[in-house]
Structure formats: structure tokens, C-alpha cells
């Protein structure tokens, strides 16, 4: 049985998988898994939002890349802090986009952060 995700999670995971595939070409099965589910929706309604969500994930990817590669010791603490704040800000945009997509597609599930760093 194929799991079903709320649209906000499906589009999020799909755009991350698409970005990962475009960067590494190592996750075709993952991308196909999400693409098969996303094809059940009329994506033309949210084409712009999907592109925006992909852009947000690419910004986060770029900011996290040096931190994840084990070379963070080459960065000043102030740069690590600056990136953390910028990642937080991009994540807030990500949540807003996901909830806007849910609204456009008539999904009642929303992502809500309460007293969270992404606010």
C-alpha cells in the first residue's frame, strides 16, 4: 500500500527529492515515488508555488552544504550563526508556501509552528 501524504508534505518532499536528484542523480526511486503521488493532483494550479518551493529548498541546500560536508570548521562562528538565521528565514517562507498550496488545493491540513525558531 502506498502511503498518502497531506499535500503540504507531498509537495515539500517532492521538491526536495527533485532538488536532490538534480544535484546528485542518486535518488531516482525516491523521486519517482513522490512524482507518482503528485500526479494525482492538478499541479497546474500551483506551478508557481512549486517553483518557489524548489527555489527555497535550493537556498537552504546551498546554505547547509558546507555545514553538512564536514568543513564547517573552516567557517567563522559568526558565519555559522548568520547561516542559521538565514536558514530559519527560508524555512518560514517554506511553511508559508506549503500552507498557501494547501489553501489553493482545498486541503485543510496546515503546518503550524508555535514558539518555534522558524517564526
trRosetta pair geometry for C-beta under 8 A, 3 or more apart (Angstrom, degrees):
i j d omega theta_ij theta_ji phi_ij phi_ji
2 36 7.7 -102 -143 106 155 124
2 37 6.9 -171 157 -80 130 106
4 37 7.2 165 -123 -144 61 125
5 9 4.2 -116 177 87 118 112
5 10 4.2 153 83 -60 119 84
5 13 6.9 -58 179 18 179 136
5 37 7.0 68 27 151 99 155
6 9 5.1 82 60 12 79 101
6 10 7.0 -152 91 -8 35 92
6 102 7.3 6 160 -110 107 117
6 107 6.0 124 -171 -180 90 137
6 109 4.0 -70 -142 74 149 150
7 10 5.4 -56 -138 39 35 114
7 11 6.1 28 167 -15 71 105
7 41 6.7 95 -119 -85 116 156
7 101 6.3 -143 132 129 112 106
7 102 5.7 153 75 -101 110 69
7 105 5.3 -123 159 81 175 149
7 107 4.5 -155 26 -40 119 158
7 109 7.6 149 34 59 75 107
8 11 6.6 -53 -143 38 24 102
8 12 6.4 25 155 -18 58 113
8 98 4.1 75 -154 174 97 105
8 99 6.7 21 -111 -74 133 44
8 101 6.4 145 -99 75 67 110
8 102 4.9 -19 -58 -59 105 115
8 107 6.7 -161 -25 102 88 145
8 109 6.2 -133 15 104 120 98
8 110 7.0 115 -48 -127 159 33
8 111 5.8 -165 151 -27 149 101
9 12 5.6 -59 -147 39 32 114
9 13 6.0 25 160 -14 69 109
10 13 6.1 -59 -143 41 25 104
10 14 6.0 27 157 -21 63 112
10 34 6.6 158 -164 -153 73 92
10 37 5.7 -123 -143 117 125 124
10 38 5.9 164 155 -82 114 83
11 14 5.5 -53 -140 39 30 114
11 15 6.2 27 162 -17 65 106
11 38 7.0 105 -90 -115 62 117
11 46 7.3 -60 -113 123 150 147
11 49 7.8 5 174 119 153 106
11 50 6.3 -115 -158 -105 114 86
11 53 6.2 58 146 83 107 173
11 98 6.7 173 73 -121 114 78
11 101 5.6 -75 34 148 164 166
12 15 6.3 -60 -149 37 24 103
12 16 6.5 21 154 -14 62 109
12 53 7.0 -115 -101 -174 54 133
12 94 7.3 76 -121 178 108 108
12 98 5.8 1 -60 -100 111 124
13 16 5.7 -56 -147 39 32 111
13 17 6.1 32 155 -19 67 108
13 34 5.4 -157 112 -107 99 137
14 17 5.8 -58 -147 39 29 110
14 18 6.2 30 154 -21 65 107
14 31 7.8 84 -149 -143 63 61
14 34 4.0 -177 -94 151 77 130
14 35 6.7 121 -138 -71 109 54
14 37 7.8 -139 -72 70 118 100
14 38 5.1 52 -95 -53 157 143
15 18 5.5 -49 -142 36 34 114
15 19 6.3 37 156 -19 64 104
15 50 6.5 -171 -80 -163 116 74
15 53 4.7 -145 -46 118 173 107
15 54 4.6 -135 -155 -82 111 68
15 57 5.4 161 129 -1 107 148
16 19 5.8 -55 -149 37 30 111
16 20 6.2 31 153 -19 65 108
16 57 5.5 -149 -90 -145 65 148
17 20 5.6 -53 -144 38 31 113
17 21 6.2 33 155 -20 64 106
17 27 6.0 -130 -154 120 83 131
17 30 4.9 -150 -134 127 122 103
17 31 4.5 172 147 -91 113 65
17 33 7.8 -133 -135 58 167 92
17 34 5.2 150 33 22 152 144
18 21 5.7 -54 -147 37 29 111
18 22 6.3 28 154 -18 64 107
18 31 6.2 106 -81 -129 53 110
18 54 6.4 -50 87 -116 127 114
19 22 5.7 -56 -147 38 30 110
19 23 6.2 21 156 -12 65 111
19 54 6.2 167 -64 -153 102 80
19 57 5.0 -144 -25 116 159 123
19 58 5.8 -157 -130 -76 128 76
19 61 6.1 -155 156 -45 136 151
20 23 5.9 -63 -147 42 28 106
20 24 5.8 -28 174 27 68 113
20 26 7.3 -77 154 57 97 87
20 27 5.2 15 115 27 121 143
20 30 7.5 -12 79 87 136 138
20 31 7.8 -155 71 -65 96 103
21 24 6.9 -78 -122 57 20 74
21 25 6.2 58 -168 -100 61 34
21 26 7.6 -149 -112 42 53 48
21 27 5.4 -109 -77 63 80 90
21 28 6.6 98 -124 -83 118 51
21 30 7.8 -163 -60 74 105 98
21 31 4.7 18 -53 -61 146 145
22 25 8.0 39 -123 -60 8 65
23 61 7.1 -149 -57 177 156 149
24 27 6.8 59 80 -4 115 94
25 28 7.5 9 -176 -50 59 94
27 30 4.1 -31 173 37 103 121
27 31 5.8 110 113 -24 87 92
28 31 5.7 -58 -145 39 32 111
28 32 6.1 32 157 -19 68 108
29 32 5.8 -55 -145 38 29 111
29 33 6.3 38 153 -27 63 105
30 33 5.6 -51 -152 28 30 118
30 34 6.8 17 157 -7 63 104
31 34 6.3 -63 -153 42 31 101
31 35 5.9 29 154 -20 68 114
32 35 5.5 -56 -136 41 30 112
32 36 6.1 38 161 -27 65 103
33 36 6.2 -56 -155 27 21 111
33 37 7.2 10 152 -8 56 107
34 37 5.8 -62 -155 40 37 107
34 38 6.0 32 153 -20 72 110
35 38 5.7 -56 -138 39 32 109
35 39 6.4 43 157 -31 63 102
36 39 6.0 -51 -156 22 27 116
37 40 6.0 -42 -174 9 45 114
38 41 6.1 -59 -171 34 53 106
38 43 6.5 45 160 -72 101 125
39 43 7.9 -48 -106 -20 39 120
41 45 7.9 -91 158 37 98 115
41 105 6.5 -11 -155 -138 128 138
42 45 5.2 69 106 -10 99 108
43 46 6.0 -76 -158 55 55 86
43 47 6.3 88 143 -75 80 71
43 50 6.6 15 -169 -34 106 152
44 47 5.7 -7 -144 -37 39 113
45 104 5.7 167 148 149 111 116
45 105 6.5 130 97 -84 140 79
46 49 4.4 -53 -171 48 87 117
46 50 5.6 96 124 -30 90 92
46 101 5.1 59 -140 -131 145 92
46 104 5.7 142 -81 90 99 144
46 105 6.6 -35 -40 -50 131 108
47 50 5.8 -55 -149 33 28 111
47 51 6.6 26 154 -16 63 105
48 51 5.8 -57 -153 37 32 111
48 52 6.3 32 150 -18 66 107
49 52 5.4 -52 -145 38 34 113
49 53 6.2 37 153 -22 66 104
49 97 5.6 157 -164 -166 94 95
49 100 6.1 -157 -122 99 137 112
49 101 5.0 170 134 -79 149 94
49 104 7.2 -176 -10 18 154 151
50 53 5.6 -51 -144 36 31 111
50 54 6.4 36 153 -20 63 103
50 101 7.8 89 -63 -106 67 132
51 54 5.6 -51 -149 34 31 114
51 55 6.5 35 150 -20 63 104
52 55 5.5 -53 -150 35 33 114
52 56 6.5 37 151 -21 65 102
52 97 5.6 -161 106 -121 115 138
53 56 5.6 -48 -149 33 34 113
53 57 6.5 32 153 -15 65 104
53 94 6.7 85 -137 -134 79 73
53 97 5.0 176 -80 132 89 146
53 98 7.2 92 -110 -66 127 70
53 101 7.6 -3 -49 -44 138 139
54 57 5.8 -57 -151 39 31 109
54 58 6.4 32 151 -21 65 106
55 58 5.6 -54 -147 34 32 112
55 59 6.6 34 153 -20 64 102
56 59 5.8 -54 -154 32 32 111
56 60 6.6 29 151 -15 65 105
56 90 5.4 155 -163 -175 86 95
56 93 5.4 -159 -116 101 130 113
56 94 4.9 169 140 -79 146 83
56 97 6.6 -159 -8 7 152 151
57 60 5.6 -53 -147 39 36 111
57 61 6.1 44 151 -26 67 104
57 94 7.3 89 -64 -107 71 121
58 61 5.4 -46 -144 33 33 118
58 62 6.4 35 155 -19 63 104
59 62 5.9 -55 -151 36 30 110
59 63 6.4 25 154 -15 64 108
59 86 8.0 -117 157 153 109 106
59 90 5.1 -160 98 -120 121 145
60 63 5.8 -59 -147 40 31 109
60 64 6.0 17 160 -9 68 114
60 87 5.7 85 -130 -134 84 84
60 90 5.1 -171 -67 110 90 144
60 91 7.1 83 -96 -63 132 76
60 94 7.6 6 -38 -53 140 137
61 64 6.2 -69 -144 45 23 101
61 65 6.2 45 156 -55 63 96
62 65 5.8 -30 -145 -6 29 119
63 67 7.8 7 138 3 62 119
63 83 4.9 161 -174 -157 101 99
63 86 5.7 -158 -121 97 150 117
63 87 5.3 -167 109 -71 144 92
63 90 7.4 175 11 7 147 149
64 67 5.2 -73 -158 49 54 113
64 68 5.3 44 150 -21 90 112
64 83 7.7 148 -75 166 46 124
64 87 6.7 80 -60 -102 93 134
65 68 6.1 -64 -144 40 24 103
65 69 6.1 22 160 -25 63 113
66 69 5.7 -54 -138 32 31 113
66 71 5.4 -75 -165 76 81 101
66 72 6.2 124 133 -83 83 61
66 74 7.3 -95 -177 63 122 110
66 75 6.5 111 126 -46 132 127
67 72 4.8 48 -124 -83 56 119
67 75 7.8 -36 -80 13 74 151
67 80 7.1 111 -98 -129 112 91
67 83 6.9 -178 -42 116 129 151
69 72 8.0 145 59 -35 69 72
71 74 4.9 -11 167 11 89 120
71 75 7.8 95 125 -19 73 92
72 75 5.4 -51 -164 27 56 115
72 80 6.4 64 -168 -98 109 119
75 79 4.4 -121 -174 83 103 126
75 80 5.3 120 115 -53 128 86
75 83 7.9 -23 -175 -4 156 136
76 79 4.6 97 58 1 81 101
76 80 7.3 -147 96 -4 45 83
77 80 5.5 -51 -148 36 38 113
77 81 6.3 39 152 -18 67 105
78 81 5.6 -53 -148 39 32 113
78 82 6.3 37 151 -23 65 105
79 82 5.5 -48 -144 34 33 114
79 83 6.4 33 155 -18 64 104
80 83 5.9 -55 -150 37 30 110
80 84 6.4 34 150 -23 63 105
81 84 5.5 -51 -147 32 33 114
81 85 6.6 30 156 -15 65 103
82 85 6.0 -57 -153 36 31 108
82 86 6.3 27 151 -16 65 109
83 86 5.5 -57 -144 41 34 111
83 87 6.1 37 155 -22 68 104
84 87 5.7 -51 -145 36 29 112
84 88 6.4 35 151 -22 61 104
85 88 5.5 -50 -151 33 33 116
85 89 6.5 32 151 -18 64 104
86 89 5.6 -52 -149 36 34 112
86 90 6.4 33 152 -17 66 104
87 90 5.7 -53 -146 38 32 110
87 91 6.2 36 153 -22 65 106
88 91 5.7 -56 -150 35 29 113
88 92 6.7 33 151 -22 62 100
88 117 5.4 -90 -126 143 123 96
88 118 5.6 -155 -161 -105 74 52
89 92 5.7 -47 -154 28 35 113
89 93 6.9 34 149 -15 63 101
90 93 5.6 -52 -154 36 39 112
90 94 6.3 47 145 -26 67 102
91 94 5.1 -46 -147 31 38 120
91 95 6.6 41 153 -20 65 99
91 118 4.4 -89 108 -124 116 118
92 95 5.8 -49 -151 33 33 110
92 96 6.5 34 150 -17 64 105
92 118 4.9 169 -70 172 73 82
92 119 6.7 123 -107 -109 115 20
93 96 5.6 -54 -149 37 34 114
93 97 6.3 35 153 -20 66 106
94 97 5.9 -57 -150 36 28 110
94 98 6.4 28 154 -19 64 107
95 98 5.8 -54 -146 36 31 112
95 99 6.3 24 158 -13 65 108
95 111 5.1 -121 -143 94 91 124
95 113 6.4 -58 -123 -9 164 118
95 118 6.3 108 -16 140 138 136
96 99 6.0 -62 -149 41 28 106
96 100 6.2 30 153 -21 65 109
97 100 5.6 -55 -145 36 31 113
97 101 6.4 35 154 -21 65 103
98 101 5.7 -53 -152 33 31 113
98 102 6.6 33 150 -20 63 103
98 111 5.5 30 96 11 134 127
99 102 5.4 -46 -148 33 37 115
99 103 6.4 40 152 -21 65 102
99 110 4.8 43 -123 -145 102 97
99 111 6.1 -117 -61 38 96 80
100 103 5.6 -52 -150 34 33 114
100 104 6.4 32 153 -18 65 105
101 104 5.8 -56 -148 37 31 110
101 105 6.2 7 161 0 66 113
101 107 7.9 5 117 34 73 124
102 105 6.3 -72 -144 50 25 96
102 107 4.1 -90 -153 72 81 106
102 108 7.5 -121 168 15 115 5
102 109 6.3 -122 -141 75 140 62
102 110 5.8 -170 79 -91 158 67
103 106 7.8 36 -179 -68 26 27
103 107 7.8 -72 -47 51 23 71
113 116 3.6 -83 178 36 110 143
113 118 5.2 -53 178 65 178 108
113 119 5.6 -159 104 -55 116 95
114 119 8.0 41 -130 -52 16 143
115 119 7.3 -56 -106 15 12 146
116 119 5.3 110 64 -16 73 99
